[in-house]
Amino acid sequence: MNVANSARIDLRVESRKKEIITRAAAMRGINITQFIMDMVYPEAERIVAEENRARLSRADWQRFAAKLDEAPRDLPKLRRLMRESSIFAKK
């Protein structure tokens, strides 16, 4: 772990739970911090990913899919803009 890029987490735990965690970490041959991170971080990532995922009911999904299948609207101004040279193109 890069010490310059680390942050501290302090927590209180019942003595018995600490004993079990310490024992489990020792069985894995790692320190308590690494053991806790190995167990907790993947679950934290899963929870965050789940919260960031869009969920739609079946009816909403069907409406969404139908919109995707519709022909695009004609947007003359956009069509004209796309024909113009980019201001970033070399002249």
A tleap script that builds the chain and sets N, CA, C and O, in Angstrom:
source leaprc.protein.ff14SB
mol = sequence {
  NMET ASN VAL ALA ASN SER ALA ARG ILE ASP
  LEU ARG VAL GLU SER ARG LYS LYS GLU ILE
  ILE THR ARG ALA ALA ALA MET ARG GLY ILE
  ASN ILE THR GLN PHE ILE MET ASP MET VAL
  TYR PRO GLU ALA GLU ARG ILE VAL ALA GLU
  GLU ASN ARG ALA ARG LEU SER ARG ALA ASP
  TRP GLN ARG PHE ALA ALA LYS LEU ASP GLU
  ALA PRO ARG ASP LEU PRO LYS LEU ARG ARG
  LEU MET ARG GLU SER SER ILE PHE ALA LYS
  CLYS
}
set mol.1.N position { 0.846 -1.181 0.000 }
set mol.1.CA position { 0.000 0.000 0.000 }
set mol.1.C position { 0.883 1.232 0.000 }
set mol.1.O position { 1.881 1.289 0.719 }
set mol.2.N position { 0.523 2.205 -0.794 }
set mol.2.CA position { 1.232 3.465 -0.862 }
set mol.2.C position { 0.831 4.314 0.339 }
set mol.2.O position { -0.294 4.810 0.400 }
set mol.3.N position { 1.748 4.486 1.296 }
set mol.3.CA position { 1.446 5.201 2.545 }
set mol.3.C position { 1.052 6.641 2.263 }
set mol.3.O position { 0.195 7.188 2.958 }
set mol.4.N position { 1.654 7.266 1.265 }
set mol.4.CA position { 1.338 8.659 0.941 }
set mol.4.C position { -0.092 8.809 0.431 }
set mol.4.O position { -0.671 9.892 0.517 }
set mol.5.N position { -0.654 7.747 -0.089 }
set mol.5.CA position { -1.996 7.794 -0.670 }
set mol.5.C position { -2.986 6.981 0.160 }
set mol.5.O position { -3.943 6.429 -0.384 }
set mol.6.N position { -2.765 6.904 1.459 }
set mol.6.CA position { -3.639 6.082 2.289 }
set mol.6.C position { -4.434 6.951 3.257 }
set mol.6.O position { -4.046 8.081 3.557 }
set mol.7.N position { -5.530 6.421 3.734 }
set mol.7.CA position { -6.372 7.081 4.723 }
set mol.7.C position { -6.653 6.087 5.837 }
set mol.7.O position { -6.673 4.876 5.614 }
set mol.8.N position { -6.864 6.595 7.004 }
set mol.8.CA position { -7.052 5.757 8.179 }
set mol.8.C position { -8.536 5.547 8.459 }
set mol.8.O position { -9.338 6.471 8.318 }
set mol.9.N position { -8.896 4.335 8.855 }
set mol.9.CA position { -10.243 4.008 9.321 }
set mol.9.C position { -10.102 3.442 10.725 }
set mol.9.O position { -9.415 2.440 10.925 }
set mol.10.N position { -10.736 4.064 11.682 }
set mol.10.CA position { -10.725 3.556 13.054 }
set mol.10.C position { -12.096 2.952 13.349 }
set mol.10.O position { -13.125 3.510 12.967 }
set mol.11.N position { -12.099 1.820 14.025 }
set mol.11.CA position { -13.377 1.241 14.407 }
set mol.11.C position { -13.253 0.510 15.734 }
set mol.11.O position { -12.184 0.032 16.112 }
set mol.12.N position { -14.355 0.443 16.410 }
set mol.12.CA position { -14.424 -0.294 17.664 }
set mol.12.C position { -15.128 -1.611 17.391 }
set mol.12.O position { -16.080 -1.681 16.615 }
set mol.13.N position { -14.634 -2.657 18.053 }
set mol.13.CA position { -15.198 -3.978 17.848 }
set mol.13.C position { -15.159 -4.731 19.172 }
set mol.13.O position { -14.261 -4.514 19.986 }
set mol.14.N position { -16.113 -5.600 19.383 }
set mol.14.CA position { -16.122 -6.420 20.597 }
set mol.14.C position { -14.861 -7.285 20.619 }
set mol.14.O position { -14.372 -7.726 19.580 }
set mol.15.N position { -14.349 -7.515 21.832 }
set mol.15.CA position { -13.101 -8.277 21.992 }
set mol.15.C position { -13.165 -9.628 21.289 }
set mol.15.O position { -12.212 -10.019 20.615 }
set mol.16.N position { -14.264 -10.336 21.437 }
set mol.16.CA position { -14.402 -11.664 20.835 }
set mol.16.C position { -14.331 -11.584 19.304 }
set mol.16.O position { -13.707 -12.426 18.659 }
set mol.17.N position { -14.968 -10.580 18.746 }
set mol.17.CA position { -14.935 -10.424 17.291 }
set mol.17.C position { -13.517 -10.105 16.824 }
set mol.17.O position { -13.074 -10.609 15.792 }
set mol.18.N position { -12.802 -9.268 17.583 }
set mol.18.CA position { -11.423 -8.954 17.217 }
set mol.18.C position { -10.555 -10.209 17.263 }
set mol.18.O position { -9.700 -10.409 16.400 }
set mol.19.N position { -10.776 -11.054 18.268 }
set mol.19.CA position { -10.006 -12.295 18.372 }
set mol.19.C position { -10.217 -13.174 17.143 }
set mol.19.O position { -9.264 -13.727 16.594 }
set mol.20.N position { -11.452 -13.295 16.725 }
set mol.20.CA position { -11.770 -14.119 15.544 }
set mol.20.C position { -11.145 -13.520 14.291 }
set mol.20.O position { -10.565 -14.238 13.476 }
set mol.21.N position { -11.263 -12.211 14.139 }
set mol.21.CA position { -10.680 -11.539 12.973 }
set mol.21.C position { -9.162 -11.706 12.967 }
set mol.21.O position { -8.566 -12.004 11.932 }
set mol.22.N position { -8.551 -11.513 14.121 }
set mol.22.CA position { -7.097 -11.662 14.233 }
set mol.22.C position { -6.669 -13.079 13.881 }
set mol.22.O position { -5.681 -13.287 13.177 }
set mol.23.N position { -7.422 -14.042 14.375 }
set mol.23.CA position { -7.101 -15.452 14.095 }
set mol.23.C position { -7.250 -15.766 12.613 }
set mol.23.O position { -6.399 -16.431 12.022 }
set mol.24.N position { -8.327 -15.290 12.026 }
set mol.24.CA position { -8.560 -15.542 10.600 }
set mol.24.C position { -7.466 -14.897 9.749 }
set mol.24.O position { -6.987 -15.499 8.788 }
set mol.25.N position { -7.077 -13.681 10.101 }
set mol.25.CA position { -6.010 -12.999 9.370 }
set mol.25.C position { -4.708 -13.783 9.466 }
set mol.25.O position { -3.992 -13.946 8.478 }
set mol.26.N position { -4.413 -14.263 10.663 }
set mol.26.CA position { -3.191 -15.049 10.861 }
set mol.26.C position { -3.233 -16.331 10.027 }
set mol.26.O position { -2.218 -16.738 9.461 }
set mol.27.N position { -4.390 -16.956 9.951 }
set mol.27.CA position { -4.528 -18.177 9.152 }
set mol.27.C position { -4.279 -17.902 7.674 }
set mol.27.O position { -3.794 -18.774 6.952 }
set mol.28.N position { -4.601 -16.720 7.231 }
set mol.28.CA position { -4.360 -16.325 5.837 }
set mol.28.C position { -2.945 -15.795 5.636 }
set mol.28.O position { -2.492 -15.629 4.504 }
set mol.29.N position { -2.256 -15.531 6.733 }
set mol.29.CA position { -0.899 -15.013 6.642 }
set mol.29.C position { -0.830 -13.536 6.287 }
set mol.29.O position { 0.142 -13.074 5.689 }
set mol.30.N position { -1.869 -12.804 6.659 }
set mol.30.CA position { -1.906 -11.361 6.382 }
set mol.30.C position { -2.259 -10.612 7.657 }
set mol.30.O position { -2.695 -11.205 8.644 }
set mol.31.N position { -2.064 -9.302 7.618 }
set mol.31.CA position { -2.396 -8.514 8.807 }
set mol.31.C position { -3.895 -8.227 8.865 }
set mol.31.O position { -4.623 -8.453 7.899 }
set mol.32.N position { -4.336 -7.728 10.007 }
set mol.32.CA position { -5.771 -7.478 10.218 }
set mol.32.C position { -6.314 -6.478 9.197 }
set mol.32.O position { -7.398 -6.670 8.648 }
set mol.33.N position { -5.557 -5.418 8.950 }
set mol.33.CA position { -6.013 -4.403 7.989 }
set mol.33.C position { -6.256 -5.030 6.623 }
set mol.33.O position { -7.301 -4.805 6.013 }
set mol.34.N position { -5.303 -5.810 6.144 }
set mol.34.CA position { -5.456 -6.432 4.830 }
set mol.34.C position { -6.613 -7.420 4.820 }
set mol.34.O position { -7.349 -7.506 3.837 }
set mol.35.N position { -6.776 -8.164 5.904 }
set mol.35.CA position { -7.879 -9.121 6.000 }
set mol.35.C position { -9.225 -8.399 5.903 }
set mol.35.O position { -10.104 -8.801 5.141 }
set mol.36.N position { -9.368 -7.330 6.683 }
set mol.36.CA position { -10.634 -6.580 6.670 }
set mol.36.C position { -10.874 -5.985 5.280 }
set mol.36.O position { -11.990 -6.048 4.765 }
set mol.37.N position { -9.843 -5.415 4.676 }
set mol.37.CA position { -10.010 -4.831 3.341 }
set mol.37.C position { -10.373 -5.889 2.310 }
set mol.37.O position { -11.215 -5.651 1.445 }
set mol.38.N position { -9.741 -7.059 2.398 }
set mol.38.CA position { -10.056 -8.142 1.461 }
set mol.38.C position { -11.507 -8.600 1.589 }
set mol.38.O position { -12.119 -9.008 0.602 }
set mol.39.N position { -12.051 -8.533 2.783 }
set mol.39.CA position { -13.418 -8.991 3.012 }
set mol.39.C position { -14.451 -7.891 2.751 }
set mol.39.O position { -15.522 -8.166 2.210 }
set mol.40.N position { -14.142 -6.668 3.125 }
set mol.40.CA position { -15.121 -5.584 3.104 }
set mol.40.C position { -15.159 -4.844 1.768 }
set mol.40.O position { -16.238 -4.540 1.259 }
set mol.41.N position { -13.997 -4.556 1.202 }
set mol.41.CA position { -13.950 -3.725 -0.003 }
set mol.41.C position { -14.748 -4.297 -1.184 }
set mol.41.O position { -15.489 -3.546 -1.818 }
set mol.42.N position { -14.631 -5.583 -1.503 }
set mol.42.CA position { -15.433 -6.108 -2.623 }
set mol.42.C position { -16.945 -5.933 -2.396 }
set mol.42.O position { -17.686 -5.644 -3.335 }
set mol.43.N position { -17.384 -6.107 -1.175 }
set mol.43.CA position { -18.816 -5.922 -0.887 }
set mol.43.C position { -19.203 -4.454 -1.024 }
set mol.43.O position { -20.277 -4.141 -1.536 }
set mol.44.N position { -18.336 -3.555 -0.569 }
set mol.44.CA position { -18.606 -2.122 -0.717 }
set mol.44.C position { -18.699 -1.749 -2.197 }
set mol.44.O position { -19.582 -0.984 -2.585 }
set mol.45.N position { -17.810 -2.274 -3.017 }
set mol.45.CA position { -17.861 -2.024 -4.462 }
set mol.45.C position { -19.166 -2.541 -5.062 }
set mol.45.O position { -19.782 -1.866 -5.887 }
set mol.46.N position { -19.586 -3.737 -4.650 }
set mol.46.CA position { -20.826 -4.322 -5.168 }
set mol.46.C position { -22.030 -3.450 -4.809 }
set mol.46.O position { -22.901 -3.218 -5.648 }
set mol.47.N position { -22.081 -2.966 -3.565 }
set mol.47.CA position { -23.196 -2.125 -3.116 }
set mol.47.C position { -23.251 -0.833 -3.915 }
set mol.47.O position { -24.324 -0.423 -4.359 }
set mol.48.N position { -22.102 -0.188 -4.103 }
set mol.48.CA position { -22.053 1.067 -4.860 }
set mol.48.C position { -22.468 0.826 -6.306 }
set mol.48.O position { -23.237 1.606 -6.868 }
set mol.49.N position { -21.967 -0.242 -6.912 }
set mol.49.CA position { -22.335 -0.554 -8.296 }
set mol.49.C position { -23.833 -0.816 -8.418 }
set mol.49.O position { -24.472 -0.375 -9.374 }
set mol.50.N position { -24.381 -1.526 -7.459 }
set mol.50.CA position { -25.820 -1.826 -7.476 }
set mol.50.C position { -26.647 -0.546 -7.391 }
set mol.50.O position { -27.667 -0.419 -8.067 }
set mol.51.N position { -26.216 0.390 -6.574 }
set mol.51.CA position { -26.939 1.652 -6.428 }
set mol.51.C position { -26.838 2.515 -7.683 }
set mol.51.O position { -27.736 3.314 -7.951 }
set mol.52.N position { -25.777 2.370 -8.444 }
set mol.52.CA position { -25.576 3.172 -9.647 }
set mol.52.C position { -26.209 2.550 -10.886 }
set mol.52.O position { -26.180 3.147 -11.961 }
set mol.53.N position { -26.772 1.372 -10.746 }
set mol.53.CA position { -27.379 0.671 -11.868 }
set mol.53.C position { -28.823 1.138 -12.029 }
set mol.53.O position { -29.561 1.245 -11.049 }
set mol.54.N position { -29.214 1.411 -13.248 }
set mol.54.CA position { -30.598 1.814 -13.521 }
set mol.54.C position { -31.496 0.588 -13.475 }
set mol.54.O position { -31.157 -0.468 -14.008 }
set mol.55.N position { -32.630 0.742 -12.840 }
set mol.55.CA position { -33.597 -0.356 -12.752 }
set mol.55.C position { -34.915 0.106 -13.376 }
set mol.55.O position { -35.421 1.183 -13.063 }
set mol.56.N position { -35.446 -0.710 -14.244 }
set mol.56.CA position { -36.717 -0.392 -14.890 }
set mol.56.C position { -37.688 -1.550 -14.693 }
set mol.56.O position { -37.301 -2.718 -14.693 }
set mol.57.N position { -38.947 -1.198 -14.526 }
set mol.57.CA position { -39.980 -2.237 -14.502 }
set mol.57.C position { -40.081 -2.813 -15.910 }
set mol.57.O position { -39.540 -2.250 -16.862 }
set mol.58.N position { -40.766 -3.918 -16.031 }
set mol.58.CA position { -40.924 -4.532 -17.358 }
set mol.58.C position { -41.605 -3.553 -18.317 }
set mol.58.O position { -41.185 -3.425 -19.468 }
set mol.59.N position { -42.643 -2.866 -17.859 }
set mol.59.CA position { -43.370 -1.921 -18.713 }
set mol.59.C position { -42.470 -0.755 -19.126 }
set mol.59.O position { -42.476 -0.347 -20.287 }
set mol.60.N position { -41.695 -0.216 -18.176 }
set mol.60.CA position { -40.787 0.880 -18.497 }
set mol.60.C position { -39.708 0.422 -19.477 }
set mol.60.O position { -39.343 1.160 -20.392 }
set mol.61.N position { -39.199 -0.796 -19.284 }
set mol.61.CA position { -38.185 -1.323 -20.207 }
set mol.61.C position { -38.756 -1.447 -21.613 }
set mol.61.O position { -38.087 -1.108 -22.590 }
set mol.62.N position { -39.986 -1.932 -21.719 }
set mol.62.CA position { -40.602 -2.095 -23.034 }
set mol.62.C position { -40.794 -0.738 -23.715 }
set mol.62.O position { -40.578 -0.617 -24.921 }
set mol.63.N position { -41.199 0.283 -22.953 }
set mol.63.CA position { -41.331 1.629 -23.524 }
set mol.63.C position { -39.966 2.159 -23.972 }
set mol.63.O position { -39.845 2.750 -25.045 }
set mol.64.N position { -38.949 1.944 -23.149 }
set mol.64.CA position { -37.593 2.380 -23.470 }
set mol.64.C position { -37.093 1.697 -24.744 }
set mol.64.O position { -36.558 2.356 -25.635 }
set mol.65.N position { -37.266 0.392 -24.825 }
set mol.65.CA position { -36.824 -0.360 -25.996 }
set mol.65.C position { -37.577 0.089 -27.245 }
set mol.65.O position { -36.990 0.172 -28.323 }
set mol.66.N position { -38.870 0.379 -27.110 }
set mol.66.CA position { -39.664 0.844 -28.253 }
set mol.66.C position { -39.129 2.185 -28.755 }
set mol.66.O position { -39.059 2.407 -29.964 }
set mol.67.N position { -38.753 3.077 -27.843 }
set mol.67.CA position { -38.183 4.370 -28.245 }
set mol.67.C position { -36.879 4.180 -29.006 }
set mol.67.O position { -36.615 4.887 -29.979 }
set mol.68.N position { -36.063 3.224 -28.565 }
set mol.68.CA position { -34.806 2.962 -29.258 }
set mol.68.C position { -35.051 2.453 -30.677 }
set mol.68.O position { -34.256 2.711 -31.580 }
set mol.69.N position { -36.141 1.737 -30.865 }
set mol.69.CA position { -36.450 1.166 -32.171 }
set mol.69.C position { -37.113 2.158 -33.126 }
set mol.69.O position { -37.207 1.892 -34.324 }
set mol.70.N position { -37.572 3.295 -32.609 }
set mol.70.CA position { -38.221 4.288 -33.467 }
set mol.70.C position { -37.202 4.920 -34.416 }
set mol.70.O position { -36.014 5.023 -34.111 }
set mol.71.N position { -37.704 5.331 -35.559 }
set mol.71.CA position { -36.841 6.049 -36.509 }
set mol.71.C position { -36.441 7.386 -35.882 }
set mol.71.O position { -37.240 7.994 -35.170 }
set mol.72.N position { -35.235 7.841 -36.134 }
set mol.72.CA position { -34.820 9.123 -35.556 }
set mol.72.C position { -35.613 10.281 -36.147 }
set mol.72.O position { -36.040 10.234 -37.301 }
set mol.73.N position { -35.802 11.315 -35.343 }
set mol.73.CA position { -36.486 12.518 -35.827 }
set mol.73.C position { -35.549 13.252 -36.775 }
set mol.73.O position { -34.328 13.202 -36.627 }
set mol.74.N position { -36.129 13.923 -37.735 }
set mol.74.CA position { -35.335 14.749 -38.634 }
set mol.74.C position { -35.042 16.066 -37.933 }
set mol.74.O position { -35.956 16.781 -37.523 }
set mol.75.N position { -33.766 16.376 -37.801 }
set mol.75.CA position { -33.341 17.615 -37.157 }
set mol.75.C position { -32.499 18.405 -38.161 }
set mol.75.O position { -31.280 18.241 -38.216 }
set mol.76.N position { -33.142 19.254 -38.948 }
set mol.76.CA position { -32.435 19.969 -40.014 }
set mol.76.C position { -31.242 20.780 -39.511 }
set mol.76.O position { -30.196 20.795 -40.160 }
set mol.77.N position { -31.376 21.435 -38.398 }
set mol.77.CA position { -30.261 22.244 -37.887 }
set mol.77.C position { -29.072 21.350 -37.534 }
set mol.77.O position { -27.924 21.715 -37.789 }
set mol.78.N position { -29.339 20.192 -36.953 }
set mol.78.CA position { -28.261 19.269 -36.619 }
set mol.78.C position { -27.619 18.724 -37.894 }
set mol.78.O position { -26.395 18.611 -37.974 }
set mol.79.N position { -28.439 18.388 -38.889 }
set mol.79.CA position { -27.916 17.897 -40.164 }
set mol.79.C position { -26.994 18.943 -40.798 }
set mol.79.O position { -25.921 18.609 -41.301 }
set mol.80.N position { -27.427 20.232 -40.769 }
set mol.80.CA position { -26.626 21.317 -41.333 }
set mol.80.C position { -25.313 21.480 -40.542 }
set mol.80.O position { -24.252 21.675 -41.134 }
set mol.81.N position { -25.391 21.399 -39.233 }
set mol.81.CA position { -24.205 21.520 -38.384 }
set mol.81.C position { -23.199 20.414 -38.696 }
set mol.81.O position { -21.995 20.665 -38.747 }
set mol.82.N position { -23.682 19.210 -38.902 }
set mol.82.CA position { -22.793 18.083 -39.171 }
set mol.82.C position { -22.095 18.203 -40.527 }
set mol.82.O position { -21.048 17.588 -40.732 }
set mol.83.N position { -22.652 18.980 -41.454 }
set mol.83.CA position { -22.022 19.190 -42.760 }
set mol.83.C position { -20.919 20.243 -42.698 }
set mol.83.O position { -20.057 20.296 -43.575 }
set mol.84.N position { -20.947 21.080 -41.662 }
set mol.84.CA position { -19.939 22.145 -41.544 }
set mol.84.C position { -18.605 21.562 -41.110 }
set mol.84.O position { -18.550 20.529 -40.443 }
set mol.85.N position { -17.531 22.239 -41.500 }
set mol.85.CA position { -16.190 21.821 -41.060 }
set mol.85.C position { -16.046 22.122 -39.587 }
set mol.85.O position { -16.569 23.115 -39.083 }
set mol.86.N position { -15.345 21.271 -38.921 }
set mol.86.CA position { -15.081 21.437 -37.486 }
set mol.86.C position { -14.141 22.604 -37.267 }
set mol.86.O position { -13.234 22.822 -38.071 }
set mol.87.N position { -14.334 23.353 -36.207 }
set mol.87.CA position { -13.409 24.443 -35.892 }
set mol.87.C position { -12.065 23.874 -35.469 }
set mol.87.O position { -11.079 24.609 -35.409 }
set mol.88.N position { -12.006 22.582 -35.177 }
set mol.88.CA position { -10.763 21.928 -34.756 }
set mol.88.C position { -10.015 21.305 -35.930 }
set mol.88.O position { -8.869 20.880 -35.778 }
set mol.89.N position { -10.655 21.245 -37.106 }
set mol.89.CA position { -10.005 20.641 -38.269 }
set mol.89.C position { -8.936 21.586 -38.807 }
set mol.89.O position { -9.112 22.804 -38.820 }
set mol.90.N position { -7.831 21.005 -39.247 }
set mol.90.CA position { -6.754 21.806 -39.825 }
set mol.90.C position { -7.216 22.364 -41.162 }
set mol.90.O position { -7.877 21.682 -41.945 }
set mol.91.N position { -6.861 23.591 -41.401 }
set mol.91.CA position { -7.255 24.239 -42.670 }
set mol.91.C position { -6.092 24.290 -43.610 }
set mol.91.O position { -6.221 24.796 -44.725 }
savepdb mol mol.pdb
quit
